[in-house]
Amino acid sequence: MKKAHKIRIYPNNRQQVQIQKTFGCVRFYWNFLLEQRMTNYKMKQVDENYQEDKTTYAALKKQEEYAWLKDVEAQALSQVAMDLNKAYKNTFKSSFGFPKFKSKKYSKKAYRTAVGMKVNGQYFYVAKVGWVKMAEILRFKGKLMNVTISQSKAGKYFASFLVETENITAEPVQGVIGIDLGLTHFCITSAGEKIENNHFYRSLEKRLGIEQRKLSRRLETAKKQHRPLAECKNYQKQKLKVARIHEKIANQRTDFLHQLSSRITDENQIICIEDLNVKGLIKNHKLAKSISDVSWHEFVRQLTYKSEWKGRTLIKIDRFFPSSQICSSCGHNDGKKELNIREWTCTVCGTTHDRDINASINIRTEGLSGIA
């Protein structure tokens, strides 16, 4: 099994310059190959005898105007060609669409390499960069497949190691759980536990708004003075402040999701959960911000791969299953209920239900019926 471990790294000044050079060359080479491919396609439509331009990195670096490509590791640029070919093929197999050009301003700064990698304790070696200090040791033991070096918007550097390792399945447990996802509470389990929704974005929304308004004012000042933003130190400082707030929100949310998904997969052998259409729900503009804040999709993604690692069974219940309408005691369907109704009494058996706990029990029952 292949597992990835993302670790913060601390390159020195020389290494940072080298990494930034590689980011720029990788972005340039992607755009160059994409433009080449698009031009070849258009010209082929006009002239069937057109000879396609297939200039590669090996030929490109020999040209005097592109000699600077020699300053970075060749494997990183070779990986770009493979990634573009894969993206082009996926255009016809998925909904991602045609590959897009990478912007210097907005694109993610990252590159991947698989040659000359070594890991020794809290240091790792990569060609052209040298030995770089890591925040912690590599969590997985096995064959090192590749490493992706990236930089966040807040300026921090990371290395993501892909390791081919033996998967050690956890010991089987007896627990079976149904999970109902919500907004008032993040999720409610069939055991009656209600996990609080921490509202990570909402908790920092006011502070973020203040800092973003400052950033907008400094942008307007720079425009009035006709100064390029790269030279406006106050603007760059404020931009970093905004990025750090966004990063803090993301880190808090990710930490919460990892802790919760790990606990659930540790304690339960069978996990039943709703298969929600998150993209469709976000179209409701009144709830879009709250739904994005809870990050249901990421939670289900973590449950999926952690269940696979630990030998657990994850069952996704059909999104149209009426979990909130059925009485978990007698099975009677009492019909659709408004969202403000949090408790209701079954008209057949007289059992009073908490809406969310009842839904999670029904989800568990439905999931187990599929196994039987």
N, C-alpha and C positions, 0 to 999 in steps of 0.2 A: 504494500500500500504506500502511496505517495502522500507525505504530509508536509505542510509548510509551517515555518516558524518565522515570524516577523520580529526583528530586534532593532532597537535604536542603536545607531553607531555614532562615533565621535571622530570624524576625520580631521586631521590637522589642516592648516591653511593651504599647504601645497596640494594635499589630497583633495580638498574642496575645489580648488581650481581645476584639477584634472577631471573630477566628477562633473563639474559644470561644463567643461569642454565636451565631454562625452554626451551629456544631455543634448547639447546644441547640435553635435554631429549626427546623433541618432534622429533628432527631429528633422534636420535637413535631408538626410538620406531617405527617410520615409516620404517626405514631400516630393523629393526628386523622382523616386521610383513610381509613386502614385501618378504624378504628372506624366511621366514617360508612358505608363500603361494606358492612361486616358487618351493621350495623343495617338498612340499606336492604334487604339480601337477606332478613334474617329477617322484617321487616315485610311484605315483598312476598309471602312464603309464607303469612302470616296473612290479609292483605287485598290483593286484587288491585288495588284502586283506590287503594292507598297512593301518595301523592306523594313521590317520592324526594327526600331532602335532598342538594343538590349545591352546598353552600357551598364556594367556592374561596378562594384566597389573597386575591384582590382584594376580595372581600366580607368576609373574616375580619379583615383589617387595619383596616377601617373601624369595627369594633366596639371600644368603649373598653377592654374587658378584654384585647383582643389587640393593642392599639396598638404594643406592643413589637416586633411582627413587622416594623415599618417600619425598624427599626434595622439590618436585614441586607439583603443583596442579594436582589432579587426573583428573579433568574435561578436562584439556588441552590434556592429553594423551588419554582419551576416545574419544575425538573429532578426534584424529589421526586415530583411528580404523574406525570410520564412514567415514572419508574422503577417506581412502584407499579403502574401500568397494565401495564407489561411483565411485572412479577413475577406479577401476577394471571393474565395470559394464559398464562404459562409453567407455571402450576399444572396445566394440563390437557395440557401438551406434554412435561413433563419429570418427573423424580423429586424435585425440590426441595421439593414440598409447598406448602401455602398460605402466603402472606406472614405474617411474625410481627412482633409489636410490638417496638420497639427500646428496650432498657433503658438507662438513664443510666449504670448501673454496668458493664455487660458489653459493650454494643454498640461497634463500631468508630467512632471519631470521624473523620468525613470528610464532605466535600461537594464537589459538582462544579458548575462554571460554564463558560459558553461565551461570555460577553459581556464586552466591555471588557478583553480580555487583550492584553498587550504583553510582548515579551521584548527586552531590550537588554543584551547581554553577560551579566554575572553577576547581573542584576536582572530581575525580572518584575513586571508591574503587574496588579492585579485590583481590580475595583470595591469600594469601601467599605474596602478594606485598604490600598491604595497600593502603592508600590514596595517589594519584598521582596528581600533578598539571597539568592542561591543559592550552594551549595557549588562548583558548576562551571557551565560554559556548556552550553546545550542541544546535545545530540549530533546531532540530526537537523535538516535544513533543509527547509522546506516550509510548507504551510498549517496553522496552529495550530487544531485542532478544539475542544479543551476542556482544562481543567486540573482535577485533583482534588487538593484540599488535605486532608491527613490528619495525625493525630498518633498516634505509636506509644505502647504501654503504658509505655515508658521516658521518655515526655515529649518526644521529638524530633518536629519538624515536617518534613513532606515535601510536595513538589508533583510530581504525575505528569502530564506533558504528553503529550497525544495529537496526533501530527503526521501529516498526510497527505503523504507524500513519495514520490519516485520510487525504486523498488527497484533497486539496482545489483547484479546477479548476479555472484558471484565467478567467476573463470576456472575452467573444468573441470579436474579432476585425475584421475589414473588409479587412485587407491586404492579398494579394496573391502574392507570389514571386517565381521566378525561379532562381536557382543558378547553375552556371557553374564553376566547379573547375579548377584551372590552376596552373602554376608554375611561370610565370612572375608576375601575381597577384594571391594571394591566392584563391580568388573567385570573380566572377563578377555576379551581380544581374540583373534581368530583369528591374529594375528601373534605370539601367545605372551606379550604384555605383561599383567602382572597389576597392576591399579591398587589401591593399598592402601585399606582402609576406615579412615578416620580416627576413627570413633566419637566424633563431636563431642559428642553428648549424654552418652555414658558418661564422657568425659574431665572433664566439669564436674558430673557427677551428685552426687558427694559434697559439693562446695561448695554446690550448689543445695539439697541436702537440709538442710544446716546452716542456711542462710538461711531456708528455708521453715519450719523448726521455730521459729526466732526469731520469724517472722511470726505463727505460730500462737499462741505464748505471749503476744505483744503483743495479739492479738485477744482472747484469754481475759481478759487484764487489763482491757481496755476494757469487756468485757461485765460483769465483776464490779463495775467502777466506774460502770456505766450511762452511759458517755460515748459520744456519736456518733463514729464512726470518722473523720469529716471533721475533727474537732477534735483527734484523737490524732496529734501530730506524729511521734512515734517509730514509730507504726504506718505512717504514710504514707512515712516515710523507708525503712523496711524493705521495704515493698511495692515501692518504686522499685528497691531493690537486687535483689530477686527478678526483677523485670521486665527489668533490665539483663542479668542472667545469661541469661535466656531469649533476649533479643535477640542477645547475643553468639553463642550456639549457632546461632541462625538465620542470622546474618550469615556465620559461618564455613562453614556448610553451603552456603549460596547461592553464596558466592564460589568454593568448590571445584567445585560443579556447573557454574557458568558457565565457568570456565576449562577444565574437561574437555570439556564439550559444544562449546565454541568450537574447541578443538584437533581434536576428532574430525571436526567438519564442515568444518574448513579442509583437513584432510589426506586426506579420503575423498570420492569421488563417490557411492558406493553404501554405505549403512549398513544392516545387517540386525540386528534386535534382537528379543528375546522380547516378546510381548504378555502381560504378567503380570497376573493378577487380584489386585491388591494388597489390595483390600478383603477378599477371601476369605482371603488369606494372613494378614492381621492378626488374624483370628479365632482363630488358633493363639496362645494366651496365652503360651506359652513363647518365641515368636519375635516377638511383636507389637512390643515395645519396640525390638528390633534392626532390624526391618523399617521402622518409622517413622523411625528414626535415619538410615538410608541414603537415604531419600526417592527411591525408584525412580520414582515417578509424576512428580515434578518434573523429574527427569533426562530422562525420555522426552518430557515436554512441551517442554523446552528444545531437545532434538534435533529435534523436529517443526517448530517455528517457525524455527529457525536453518537447517534444511535447506531450507525454503521460501524463506527470504531469499536463500540462497547458490546456489539452483538444484541442490541435491543431491537424491538419491532415498533416502527412508527407507522400509524394508520391515519390517513387523511380522509376525513368524512366529507361527503359531497356538500358543496356550498349551499345547495338548495334544500338540504335536510332541515326540517322545521324543529330544531332542537328547543326553541323557546316556547313552542306551542303545545308540545306533548307533555302529559303528566308522567313523571318518572315512576310513579307508584302503580298506576293502573293502565297506562298507555293510551288514555283518551286524548284526542286532539281537540283542544279548546279554542282553536282559531288564533288568528294573528292578533297581537297586542301592541298597543302604542308603547314607545320607548320610555315614557314616564311611568309606566306600570312596572314597579320593581318586585312586587309580591302579588300573588293571585291564588285563589282557591279553586281546586278542581270541582266542576259541577257534578261529577259522577261519584268519586270516592271521598270528596270533602277534604282532601289533603291540602294544606297551605304550603305554597312553595316560594322560596327565594328564586326569583327569575333566573339569575346567573348560575346558581348552584344546580338548579334543576336542569338547565341547559347542559352543563358539564357532565352530569350523570347520564343524560340522554346520549351525549356524544360518546361516552365510554361504552354504554350499552350497544349502540349502533356499531361501534368499532369491533367489539367482541363478537357480535352476530356475524360479521363478515369473516372472522376466523373460523367460526363454527361451521 
